[in-house]
Amino acid sequence: MNDLPPPRPVHYAEQSLLGALLLEPHLLPDIRALEAEQFSNHAHGALFQAMRTVPPPDPATHRSDPAWLNAVLEAARARAPVLTVSYLHTLVQVCPCSQHAPTYARMIRADHARRTLLMLAQRLAQTAIDVTLPQPAAATLAQAEALAQFLDTLAGQFAPHPGSLPRTSLPRPPAGCCSEEAFDEERLLLAAATAHPAALKDMRWLQPNDFTQSLHATVWECLTSLVHRAEPVDPVTVLWEAQHRGLLADGFAASDLMSLVSTPVGSPEYWGERVLQRALLTCAFDVAARIAVYAEGPANTPHQLITGSRRALADLTAVRTRWQRSTATTPAAPRAPRSPAVSRAGPPPRAIAVGARTLR
């Protein structure tokens, strides 16, 4: 029993193109944009490269003399020994129309674009979850930029057409999960922000939807609202604001909220950057997953892949803009007072551990 999957449509496009070129080598100049690396089949790519390497034959002589075919086969077998004379005859026989060679080449380029986009999306997703990177945000944004540049290149190669949105339906996003580290960092941020509310005036780059917990997002809204109204900020005023927002009606006790915002460790800016970086990486992973779904859908044309992927990247661009604002050095902007001996780099590790345990 043959367990191999059936050939994909691009396989027949590659065979038809190669058959056309074997019959009429003078068609090679019409498909300069195609490269050997763009073939999905290695042997096909090797054969195409050999056709470009071996000098073209005289058209009249080629009809009766197989010298050029033999030279091409010999050159191609250096990279793909599996090629045989019988397979070259097969390629010639399966070609429907040699004059359609430019169209076959465009089909091959389109499929290569889809595969490359999928590879770049997977690389972006892997970078976003790589915990070994010293600067995960910078590395992730670099991968996103490479993907965006690839889309710009594709846009210049494939013409737009009506119905530019991808046909592929996106799956329902998975339920959000919160790691213990994210949980602790958000709580430490809320406590530090309550102790140093003046810092929040310069932290508009952090949004409620950056938090992994809806409870923490609502408390953050309480804090920013109090600061915006120039009202006093302390655990009691935050509690009062939370009551007006219905937070206590959800079964969250007043004593729990007081405990949440009463043990500051470190600076709000430090914890805010940690929260925003996590939101950035999560967004990058989600965007990469969406683009991968588009690229895996064979029904999508290159232009549809470009449009859908650019729309997905726009969500990441919005978070990236806020991340760049949070990490920009602005000496003229005043900083909120911090705990003694605490820098923007964060509090000592022991203080973090003690603070996190206190908030539980």
C-alpha positions as CSV (number, residue, x, y, z in Angstrom):
1,M,0.0,0.0,0.0
2,N,1.3,3.5,-0.9
3,D,1.0,5.7,2.1
4,L,2.4,8.8,0.3
5,P,0.1,11.8,0.2
6,P,-1.3,12.6,-3.3
7,P,0.6,15.3,-5.2
8,R,-0.4,18.9,-4.7
9,P,-1.5,21.1,-7.7
10,V,1.9,22.8,-7.8
11,H,3.5,19.4,-8.6
12,Y,1.6,19.3,-11.9
13,A,2.5,22.9,-12.6
14,E,6.2,22.1,-12.1
15,Q,6.0,19.1,-14.4
16,S,4.1,21.0,-17.1
17,L,6.7,23.9,-17.0
18,L,9.6,21.6,-17.2
19,G,8.0,19.6,-20.0
20,A,7.3,22.8,-21.9
21,L,11.0,23.9,-21.5
22,L,12.3,20.5,-22.6
23,L,10.2,20.8,-25.7
24,E,10.9,24.5,-26.4
25,P,14.0,25.8,-24.6
26,H,13.7,29.2,-26.3
27,L,10.9,29.9,-23.8
28,L,13.4,30.2,-20.9
29,P,13.9,34.0,-21.3
30,D,10.1,34.5,-20.7
31,I,10.3,33.2,-17.1
32,R,13.3,35.1,-15.7
33,A,11.5,35.8,-12.4
34,L,11.5,32.1,-11.5
35,E,14.3,30.6,-9.4
36,A,15.3,27.0,-8.9
37,E,14.9,27.3,-5.2
38,Q,11.2,28.2,-5.7
39,F,10.3,24.6,-6.8
40,S,8.7,22.4,-4.2
41,N,10.5,19.3,-5.6
42,H,14.2,19.4,-5.3
43,A,14.8,17.3,-8.5
44,H,12.6,19.7,-10.4
45,G,14.6,22.6,-9.2
46,A,17.8,20.9,-10.1
47,L,16.5,20.2,-13.6
48,F,15.4,23.8,-14.1
49,Q,18.8,25.1,-12.9
50,A,20.5,22.8,-15.4
51,M,18.4,24.2,-18.2
52,R,19.6,27.6,-17.4
53,T,23.2,26.5,-17.1
54,V,23.5,24.5,-20.3
55,P,23.7,26.8,-23.4
56,P,20.4,26.7,-25.3
57,P,20.3,24.6,-28.5
58,D,19.4,25.8,-32.0
59,P,15.6,25.3,-32.3
60,A,15.8,23.6,-35.6
61,T,18.5,21.2,-34.5
62,H,16.7,20.5,-31.2
63,R,13.8,18.9,-32.9
64,S,15.9,16.0,-34.0
65,D,19.0,16.0,-31.9
66,P,18.7,15.0,-28.1
67,A,22.2,16.4,-27.3
68,W,20.8,19.3,-25.3
69,L,18.5,17.0,-23.4
70,N,21.4,14.7,-22.5
71,A,23.6,17.6,-21.4
72,V,20.8,19.0,-19.2
73,L,20.1,15.6,-17.7
74,E,23.8,15.1,-16.9
75,A,24.1,18.5,-15.3
76,A,21.0,18.0,-13.3
77,R,21.9,14.6,-12.0
78,A,24.9,16.2,-10.2
79,R,22.3,17.6,-7.7
80,A,19.5,15.1,-8.2
81,P,20.7,11.6,-9.1
82,V,17.2,10.3,-9.1
83,L,16.5,11.9,-12.5
84,T,16.3,9.6,-15.5
85,V,15.7,9.8,-19.2
86,S,12.3,8.2,-18.8
87,Y,11.3,10.9,-16.4
88,L,12.2,13.6,-18.9
89,H,10.0,11.8,-21.4
90,T,7.2,11.8,-18.8
91,L,7.6,15.5,-18.3
92,V,7.2,16.1,-22.0
93,Q,4.1,13.9,-22.2
94,V,2.2,15.5,-19.3
95,C,2.7,19.1,-20.5
96,P,-0.8,20.3,-21.8
97,C,0.5,23.3,-23.7
98,S,4.0,24.6,-23.9
99,Q,2.9,28.1,-24.7
100,H,1.4,28.3,-21.2
101,A,4.9,28.1,-19.6
102,P,4.8,31.6,-18.1
103,T,1.5,30.8,-16.4
104,Y,2.9,27.6,-14.9
105,A,5.9,29.6,-13.7
106,R,3.7,32.1,-12.0
107,M,1.8,29.2,-10.2
108,I,5.1,27.9,-8.9
109,R,6.1,31.3,-7.6
110,A,2.8,31.7,-5.9
111,D,3.1,28.4,-4.1
112,H,6.6,29.2,-3.1
113,A,5.4,32.5,-1.7
114,R,2.8,30.7,0.4
115,R,5.3,28.3,1.8
116,T,7.8,31.1,2.6
117,L,5.1,33.1,4.4
118,L,4.3,30.0,6.4
119,M,7.9,29.5,7.4
120,L,8.3,33.2,8.4
121,A,5.1,33.0,10.5
122,Q,6.3,29.9,12.2
123,R,9.6,31.5,12.9
124,L,7.9,34.6,14.4
125,A,5.8,32.3,16.7
126,Q,8.8,30.4,17.9
127,T,10.7,33.5,18.6
128,A,7.8,35.0,20.6
129,I,7.8,32.0,23.0
130,D,11.6,31.4,23.2
131,V,12.4,32.0,26.9
132,T,16.1,31.7,26.3
133,L,16.5,35.0,24.4
134,P,18.2,37.8,26.3
135,Q,16.0,40.4,24.6
136,P,12.8,38.6,23.5
137,A,10.9,41.8,22.4
138,A,13.7,43.0,20.1
139,A,14.2,39.6,18.6
140,T,10.4,39.1,18.1
141,L,10.0,42.5,16.5
142,A,13.0,41.8,14.2
143,Q,11.2,38.6,13.0
144,A,8.0,40.6,12.5
145,E,9.9,43.2,10.4
146,A,11.3,40.5,8.2
147,L,7.8,39.1,7.6
148,A,6.5,42.6,6.8
149,Q,9.4,43.2,4.3
150,F,8.6,39.9,2.6
151,L,5.0,41.0,2.2
152,D,6.2,44.2,0.6
153,T,8.3,42.2,-1.8
154,L,5.3,40.0,-2.7
155,A,3.1,43.0,-3.2
156,G,5.4,44.1,-6.0
157,Q,5.3,40.7,-7.7
158,F,1.6,39.8,-7.6
159,A,-1.1,42.1,-8.9
160,P,-4.1,42.9,-6.7
161,H,-7.5,41.6,-7.7
162,P,-11.2,41.7,-6.4
163,G,-11.9,39.7,-3.3
164,S,-8.7,40.5,-1.6
165,L,-9.5,39.0,1.8
166,P,-8.4,35.5,2.7
167,R,-11.0,32.8,2.2
168,T,-9.7,30.8,5.2
169,S,-11.8,31.0,8.3
170,L,-9.8,31.6,11.5
171,P,-10.3,29.2,14.3
172,R,-11.7,30.5,17.6
173,P,-8.9,31.9,19.7
174,P,-7.9,29.7,22.6
175,A,-8.9,30.7,26.1
176,G,-6.2,32.9,27.6
177,C,-4.0,31.4,30.2
178,C,-2.0,33.2,33.0
179,S,1.4,32.0,34.1
180,E,2.4,32.4,37.7
181,E,5.1,34.8,36.7
182,A,2.6,37.0,34.8
183,F,0.2,36.9,37.8
184,D,2.9,38.0,40.2
185,E,4.2,40.8,37.9
186,E,0.7,42.3,37.4
187,R,0.0,42.3,41.2
188,L,3.4,43.9,41.9
189,L,2.7,46.6,39.3
190,L,-0.6,47.5,40.9
191,A,0.9,47.7,44.4
192,A,3.8,49.8,43.1
193,A,1.5,52.1,41.1
194,T,-0.6,52.7,44.2
195,A,2.5,53.7,46.2
196,H,3.8,55.9,43.3
197,P,0.8,57.2,41.4
198,A,2.7,60.1,39.8
199,A,4.4,57.6,37.5
200,L,1.2,56.7,35.9
201,K,1.0,60.1,34.1
202,D,3.9,58.9,31.9
203,M,2.6,55.3,31.5
204,R,-0.1,55.8,29.0
205,W,1.6,53.2,26.9
206,L,0.1,50.5,29.1
207,Q,-3.5,49.6,28.5
208,P,-6.0,47.4,30.4
209,N,-6.0,44.8,27.7
210,D,-2.3,44.2,28.2
211,F,-3.1,42.4,31.5
212,T,-3.8,38.7,31.6
213,Q,-6.3,39.0,34.4
214,S,-9.5,41.0,34.0
215,L,-9.4,41.7,37.7
216,H,-6.0,43.3,37.4
217,A,-7.1,45.2,34.3
218,T,-10.0,46.7,36.2
219,V,-7.8,47.7,39.2
220,W,-5.5,49.4,36.7
221,E,-8.4,51.4,35.3
222,C,-9.3,52.4,38.8
223,L,-5.7,53.7,39.4
224,T,-5.5,55.6,36.1
225,S,-8.9,57.1,36.6
226,L,-7.9,58.5,40.0
227,V,-4.7,59.9,38.6
228,H,-6.5,61.4,35.6
229,R,-9.0,63.2,38.0
230,A,-6.1,64.4,40.2
231,E,-7.6,62.6,43.2
232,P,-5.6,61.1,46.0
233,V,-4.4,57.6,45.5
234,D,-3.9,55.1,48.3
235,P,-5.4,51.6,49.0
236,V,-8.6,53.1,50.5
237,T,-9.3,55.4,47.5
238,V,-8.6,52.6,45.1
239,L,-11.0,50.4,47.0
240,W,-13.7,53.1,46.8
241,E,-13.2,53.5,43.1
242,A,-13.3,49.7,42.6
243,Q,-16.6,49.6,44.5
244,H,-18.1,52.1,42.0
245,R,-16.9,50.0,39.1
246,G,-18.7,46.9,40.5
247,L,-15.6,45.0,41.2
248,L,-16.6,44.1,44.8
249,A,-19.9,42.8,43.5
250,D,-18.2,39.9,41.7
251,G,-17.3,38.2,45.0
252,F,-13.9,40.0,45.4
253,A,-13.6,41.0,49.1
254,A,-12.6,44.5,50.1
255,S,-9.8,43.1,52.2
256,D,-8.4,41.2,49.2
257,L,-8.2,44.3,47.2
258,M,-6.6,46.2,50.1
259,S,-4.0,43.5,50.3
260,L,-3.5,43.6,46.5
261,V,-2.4,47.2,46.4
262,S,-0.7,47.6,49.8
263,T,2.7,45.9,49.4
264,P,4.8,47.9,46.9
265,V,8.0,46.4,45.6
266,G,10.0,48.3,42.9
267,S,8.9,50.9,40.5
268,P,5.7,51.0,38.4
269,E,7.7,51.7,35.2
270,Y,9.7,48.4,35.6
271,W,6.6,46.2,36.2
272,G,4.7,48.1,33.5
273,E,7.4,47.3,31.0
274,R,7.3,43.6,32.1
275,V,3.5,43.5,31.6
276,L,3.7,45.2,28.2
277,Q,6.5,43.0,27.0
278,R,4.4,39.9,27.8
279,A,1.5,41.5,26.0
280,L,3.7,42.2,23.0
281,L,5.0,38.6,22.8
282,T,1.5,37.2,23.2
283,C,0.2,39.4,20.4
284,A,3.1,38.4,18.2
285,F,2.4,34.7,18.8
286,D,-1.3,35.2,18.0
287,V,-0.6,37.2,14.9
288,A,1.9,34.6,13.7
289,A,-0.8,31.9,14.3
290,R,-3.3,33.8,12.2
291,I,-0.9,34.3,9.3
292,A,0.1,30.6,9.5
293,V,-3.6,29.7,9.1
294,Y,-3.9,31.9,6.0
295,A,-0.7,30.4,4.5
296,E,-1.8,26.9,5.1
297,G,-5.0,27.5,3.2
298,P,-4.3,26.6,-0.5
299,A,-7.5,28.5,-1.5
300,N,-5.8,31.8,-0.8
301,T,-4.2,33.7,-3.6
302,P,-0.9,35.6,-3.0
303,H,-2.8,38.9,-2.9
304,Q,-5.2,37.5,-0.3
305,L,-2.3,36.3,1.8
306,I,-0.7,39.8,1.5
307,T,-3.9,41.6,2.6
308,G,-4.8,39.2,5.4
309,S,-1.2,39.1,6.8
310,R,-0.9,42.9,6.7
311,R,-4.1,43.3,8.6
312,A,-2.8,40.8,11.2
313,L,0.5,42.6,11.5
314,A,-1.3,45.9,12.1
315,D,-2.4,44.6,15.5
316,L,1.2,43.9,16.4
317,T,2.3,47.3,15.1
318,A,-0.1,49.1,17.6
319,V,1.5,47.2,20.5
320,R,5.0,47.7,19.2
321,T,4.4,51.5,19.1
322,R,3.5,51.5,22.7
323,W,6.4,49.3,23.6
324,Q,8.8,51.7,21.9
325,R,7.3,54.6,23.8
326,S,7.7,52.7,27.1
327,T,11.4,51.9,26.5
328,A,12.4,55.3,24.9
329,T,14.8,57.3,27.0
330,T,13.3,60.7,27.8
331,P,15.6,62.5,30.2
332,A,13.4,65.6,30.3
333,A,10.4,63.6,31.6
334,P,10.2,63.5,35.4
335,R,10.1,60.1,37.0
336,A,7.9,59.1,39.9
337,P,9.7,58.6,43.2
338,R,10.9,55.0,43.7
339,S,11.6,52.8,46.7
340,P,15.1,53.3,48.1
341,A,17.9,51.6,46.1
342,V,15.5,50.5,43.4
343,S,16.3,51.3,39.7
344,R,14.5,51.0,36.4
345,A,16.1,47.6,36.2
346,G,13.8,46.4,38.9
347,P,14.0,45.5,42.5
348,P,16.4,42.9,44.0
349,P,15.3,39.3,43.3
350,R,14.7,38.6,47.0
351,A,12.4,41.6,47.2
352,I,10.4,40.3,44.3
353,A,9.9,36.9,45.8
354,V,8.9,38.3,49.2
355,G,6.5,40.8,47.6
356,A,4.8,38.1,45.5
357,R,4.3,35.9,48.4
358,T,2.8,38.7,50.4
359,L,0.3,39.4,47.7
360,R,-1.0,35.8,47.6
